[in-house]
Amino acid sequence: MTRWLRYVVLFAGALAFLFPFYYMLIGSLQSAPDTSVRGAFPTHGLTLDNYADINSRVDLLRSLINSGIFTGGVLLGTVVFGVLAGYALARLHFRGRGTLFVVVLLVQVIPFQLMLIPLYVLIVRGYGLADSYLGMILPFAINTTAVFVFRQFFLQLPDELFAAARLDGAGELRILWSVALPLVRPALLTAVLLTFIGPWNEFLWPFLVTKQADMQPLAVSLANYISNVASRASNPFGAILAGACVLAAPAVALFIAFQRHFVSTDLGSGVKG
């Protein structure tokens, strides 16, 4: 009885969690807005016109490409700089290592909004990177959370592996590439998943540095659509939900595809016994 009760509670929780996604999808397919309870379970009138309507006002494909380039650049910087910094903080012995790690932790508690003005002056006015992918990517290229994650994973690796590699004459970069990285693949995946959702949904910074519509990522394009165009659509409610579905689909697909590997680990596979 207790087992079945647990299943019922878990099933109810899953339904409560999934219902907003279901309602978003159904609302995006309705030909006319229906915010009543009955509207969540329509029996007719489903159409793709809302997607066609928003695509006629916003270039969804171009906006998705911009979001992909922006997010991909951030992920590349996060992985490269995160691995290098995490390995140095975990495995290299140098003066001030502990102080530097404390600084990394302190950076995480500083709200990004506090740095908007100096970042804007530096990147847009100083470097002239307005309306460019590099201007969008630079403030997010180094992720202190990823540095922390990689450091913790590198610390878990057995010291014997590194000692043996150094005895064989391997340098630090060779040890990092050939010994450490293959054993911290779960950390790579964790950092990518944790980082992806941030730049993919980021609105404020791309909104500030991009004025050209063909450079704006999807989150900014949808916000502009809601503010300026949605009220003139035949079904504003459905068009907005259609845009939200397009924005959410890649993130949902990524987490579903990699959920099995999110917390997996095989750190012990490099040592016998």
C-alpha positions as CSV (number, residue, x, y, z in Angstrom):
1,M,0.0,0.0,0.0
2,T,2.8,2.4,0.9
3,R,4.5,1.6,-2.4
4,W,1.4,2.4,-4.5
5,L,0.8,5.6,-2.5
6,R,4.4,6.7,-3.3
7,Y,3.8,6.0,-7.0
8,V,0.5,8.0,-6.9
9,V,2.2,11.0,-5.2
10,L,5.1,10.9,-7.7
11,F,2.7,10.6,-10.6
12,A,0.7,13.6,-9.3
13,G,3.9,15.6,-8.9
14,A,5.0,14.8,-12.4
15,L,1.6,15.9,-13.8
16,A,1.8,19.1,-11.9
17,F,5.3,19.7,-13.2
18,L,4.5,18.9,-16.8
19,F,1.1,20.7,-17.0
20,P,2.5,24.2,-17.8
21,F,4.5,22.7,-20.7
22,Y,1.4,20.9,-22.0
23,Y,-0.8,24.1,-21.6
24,M,1.9,26.1,-23.4
25,L,1.9,23.7,-26.4
26,I,-1.9,23.4,-26.5
27,G,-2.4,27.1,-26.3
28,S,0.1,27.6,-29.2
29,L,-2.1,25.4,-31.4
30,Q,-5.5,26.9,-30.7
31,S,-7.1,29.0,-33.3
32,A,-8.8,31.3,-30.8
33,P,-7.8,32.1,-27.2
34,D,-9.5,30.1,-24.5
35,T,-8.2,30.8,-20.9
36,S,-10.9,28.7,-19.2
37,V,-10.3,25.2,-17.8
38,R,-12.0,23.7,-20.9
39,G,-9.4,25.4,-23.1
40,A,-6.7,23.1,-21.6
41,F,-8.4,20.1,-23.2
42,P,-9.6,21.2,-26.6
43,T,-11.4,18.8,-28.9
44,H,-11.1,20.8,-32.2
45,G,-9.7,24.0,-33.7
46,L,-6.0,23.1,-33.4
47,T,-3.8,24.8,-36.0
48,L,-0.3,25.9,-36.8
49,D,-1.4,29.4,-37.8
50,N,0.1,30.9,-34.7
51,Y,3.5,29.7,-35.6
52,A,3.1,31.1,-39.1
53,D,1.9,34.4,-37.7
54,I,4.8,34.9,-35.4
55,N,7.3,33.7,-38.1
56,S,5.9,36.4,-40.4
57,R,6.7,39.1,-37.9
58,V,9.8,37.6,-36.4
59,D,12.4,35.6,-38.4
60,L,12.4,32.6,-36.1
61,L,15.1,30.7,-38.0
62,R,17.5,33.7,-38.0
63,S,16.8,34.3,-34.3
64,L,17.4,30.6,-33.5
65,I,20.7,30.8,-35.3
66,N,21.7,33.9,-33.3
67,S,20.7,32.1,-30.1
68,G,22.7,29.1,-31.1
69,I,25.8,31.0,-32.0
70,F,25.6,33.1,-28.7
71,T,25.0,30.0,-26.6
72,G,27.6,27.9,-28.4
73,G,30.2,30.6,-27.9
74,V,29.4,30.9,-24.2
75,L,29.6,27.1,-23.8
76,L,33.0,26.9,-25.6
77,G,34.4,29.6,-23.4
78,T,32.9,28.0,-20.3
79,V,34.4,24.6,-21.0
80,V,37.9,25.8,-22.2
81,F,38.5,28.4,-19.4
82,G,36.6,26.3,-16.8
83,V,38.8,23.3,-17.4
84,L,42.1,25.2,-17.4
85,A,41.2,27.2,-14.3
86,G,39.7,24.2,-12.5
87,Y,42.7,22.1,-13.2
88,A,45.1,24.8,-12.0
89,L,43.2,25.4,-8.8
90,A,42.9,21.6,-8.1
91,R,46.3,20.2,-9.2
92,L,48.9,22.9,-9.5
93,H,50.6,24.1,-6.4
94,F,51.4,27.8,-6.4
95,R,51.4,30.7,-4.0
96,G,48.0,32.3,-3.4
97,R,46.0,29.3,-4.8
98,G,43.6,29.3,-1.8
99,T,43.1,33.1,-2.0
100,L,42.4,32.9,-5.7
101,F,39.8,30.2,-5.2
102,V,38.1,32.3,-2.5
103,V,37.9,35.2,-5.0
104,V,36.3,32.8,-7.6
105,L,33.7,32.0,-5.0
106,L,33.1,35.6,-4.1
107,V,32.5,36.5,-7.8
108,Q,29.5,34.2,-7.8
109,V,27.7,36.3,-5.2
110,I,28.0,39.5,-7.2
111,P,24.8,40.1,-9.2
112,F,25.4,40.5,-13.0
113,Q,23.2,43.6,-13.0
114,L,25.7,45.5,-10.9
115,M,28.3,45.1,-13.7
116,L,26.1,46.0,-16.6
117,I,27.2,49.7,-16.8
118,P,31.0,49.1,-16.7
119,L,30.6,46.1,-19.0
120,Y,28.6,48.1,-21.5
121,V,31.1,51.0,-21.4
122,L,34.0,48.6,-21.8
123,I,32.6,46.3,-24.5
124,V,30.4,48.6,-26.6
125,R,32.2,52.0,-26.3
126,G,35.7,50.8,-25.5
127,Y,36.0,47.8,-27.9
128,G,33.3,48.8,-30.3
129,L,31.6,45.4,-30.2
130,A,28.0,46.5,-30.4
131,D,25.8,44.3,-32.7
132,S,28.3,41.5,-32.8
133,Y,28.4,38.0,-31.5
134,L,31.7,38.6,-29.7
135,G,30.1,41.5,-27.8
136,M,27.3,39.2,-26.6
137,I,29.6,36.3,-25.7
138,L,32.5,38.0,-23.8
139,P,30.8,38.8,-20.5
140,F,29.7,35.1,-20.2
141,A,32.9,33.4,-21.5
142,I,34.2,32.7,-18.0
143,N,31.7,31.0,-15.7
144,T,32.8,30.7,-12.1
145,T,30.3,28.0,-11.4
146,A,31.9,25.8,-14.1
147,V,35.4,26.6,-12.6
148,F,34.1,25.3,-9.2
149,V,32.5,22.2,-10.7
150,F,35.7,21.3,-12.6
151,R,37.9,21.9,-9.6
152,Q,35.8,19.6,-7.4
153,F,35.9,16.8,-10.0
154,F,39.7,17.2,-10.5
155,L,40.2,17.0,-6.8
156,Q,38.4,13.6,-6.7
157,L,40.9,12.0,-9.1
158,P,43.5,9.8,-7.5
159,D,46.9,11.4,-7.0
160,E,48.6,8.2,-8.3
161,L,47.4,8.9,-11.8
162,F,49.1,12.3,-11.9
163,A,52.3,11.0,-10.2
164,A,52.6,8.1,-12.7
165,A,52.1,10.5,-15.7
166,R,54.7,12.9,-14.4
167,L,57.2,10.0,-13.9
168,D,56.6,9.1,-17.6
169,G,57.7,12.7,-18.5
170,A,54.3,14.1,-19.3
171,G,53.8,17.9,-19.0
172,E,50.8,19.4,-17.3
173,L,48.9,20.1,-20.6
174,R,49.5,16.4,-21.7
175,I,48.3,15.2,-18.3
176,L,45.2,17.4,-18.5
177,W,44.4,16.2,-22.0
178,S,45.2,12.5,-21.8
179,V,44.6,11.7,-18.1
180,A,42.3,14.1,-16.4
181,L,39.8,15.0,-19.1
182,P,38.7,11.5,-20.0
183,L,37.8,10.8,-16.4
184,V,35.8,14.0,-15.8
185,R,33.4,13.7,-18.8
186,P,30.5,13.9,-16.3
187,A,31.8,17.3,-15.2
188,L,31.9,18.5,-18.8
189,L,28.3,17.4,-19.4
190,T,27.2,19.0,-16.1
191,A,28.9,22.3,-16.9
192,V,27.3,22.3,-20.4
193,L,23.8,21.6,-19.1
194,L,24.1,24.1,-16.2
195,T,25.5,26.8,-18.5
196,F,23.2,26.2,-21.6
197,I,20.0,27.5,-20.1
198,G,21.5,30.8,-19.0
199,P,22.7,32.2,-22.3
200,W,19.8,30.5,-24.2
201,N,17.3,32.5,-22.2
202,E,19.4,35.6,-21.6
203,F,17.6,38.8,-22.5
204,L,19.0,41.8,-20.8
205,W,22.6,41.9,-22.1
206,P,21.8,40.9,-25.7
207,F,19.0,43.5,-25.6
208,L,21.5,46.2,-24.6
209,V,24.3,45.4,-27.1
210,T,22.2,44.5,-30.2
211,K,20.0,47.0,-32.0
212,Q,19.9,45.3,-35.4
213,A,17.0,42.8,-35.6
214,D,19.1,40.3,-37.6
215,M,21.6,40.1,-34.8
216,Q,19.2,39.6,-31.9
217,P,18.8,36.1,-30.3
218,L,15.3,34.6,-30.0
219,A,14.6,35.8,-26.4
220,V,15.1,39.4,-27.5
221,S,13.1,39.0,-30.7
222,L,10.2,37.5,-28.8
223,A,10.3,40.3,-26.2
224,N,10.2,42.9,-29.0
225,Y,7.3,41.0,-30.6
226,I,5.3,40.9,-27.4
227,S,5.9,44.6,-26.8
228,N,5.3,46.0,-30.3
229,V,3.4,43.5,-32.5
230,A,1.6,40.9,-30.5
231,S,-1.5,43.1,-29.8
232,R,-2.2,43.3,-33.6
233,A,-2.0,39.5,-34.2
234,S,-5.2,37.6,-34.8
235,N,-4.6,35.5,-31.7
236,P,-2.0,37.3,-29.6
237,F,-2.3,34.7,-26.8
238,G,-1.5,31.8,-29.1
239,A,1.2,33.6,-31.0
240,I,3.1,34.4,-27.8
241,L,2.8,30.8,-26.6
242,A,4.0,29.6,-30.0
243,G,7.1,31.7,-29.6
244,A,7.6,30.4,-26.1
245,C,7.4,26.8,-27.4
246,V,10.1,27.5,-30.0
247,L,12.3,29.1,-27.3
248,A,11.8,26.2,-24.8
249,A,12.0,23.3,-27.2
250,P,15.9,23.1,-27.6
251,A,16.4,23.3,-23.8
252,V,13.8,20.7,-23.0
253,A,15.2,18.4,-25.7
254,L,18.7,18.8,-24.4
255,F,17.8,17.9,-20.8
256,I,15.7,14.9,-21.9
257,A,18.5,13.6,-24.1
258,F,21.2,13.8,-21.4
259,Q,19.3,13.3,-18.2
260,R,20.8,9.8,-17.7
261,H,24.3,11.1,-17.8
262,F,23.7,14.2,-15.7
263,V,25.0,12.7,-12.4
264,S,26.8,9.7,-13.7
265,T,30.5,9.2,-12.8
266,D,33.3,6.8,-13.5
267,L,36.1,8.4,-11.6
268,G,37.3,5.1,-10.2
269,S,37.8,3.5,-13.7
270,G,41.3,4.9,-14.0
271,V,42.7,3.0,-11.0
272,K,42.9,-0.8,-10.6
273,G,42.1,-2.5,-7.3
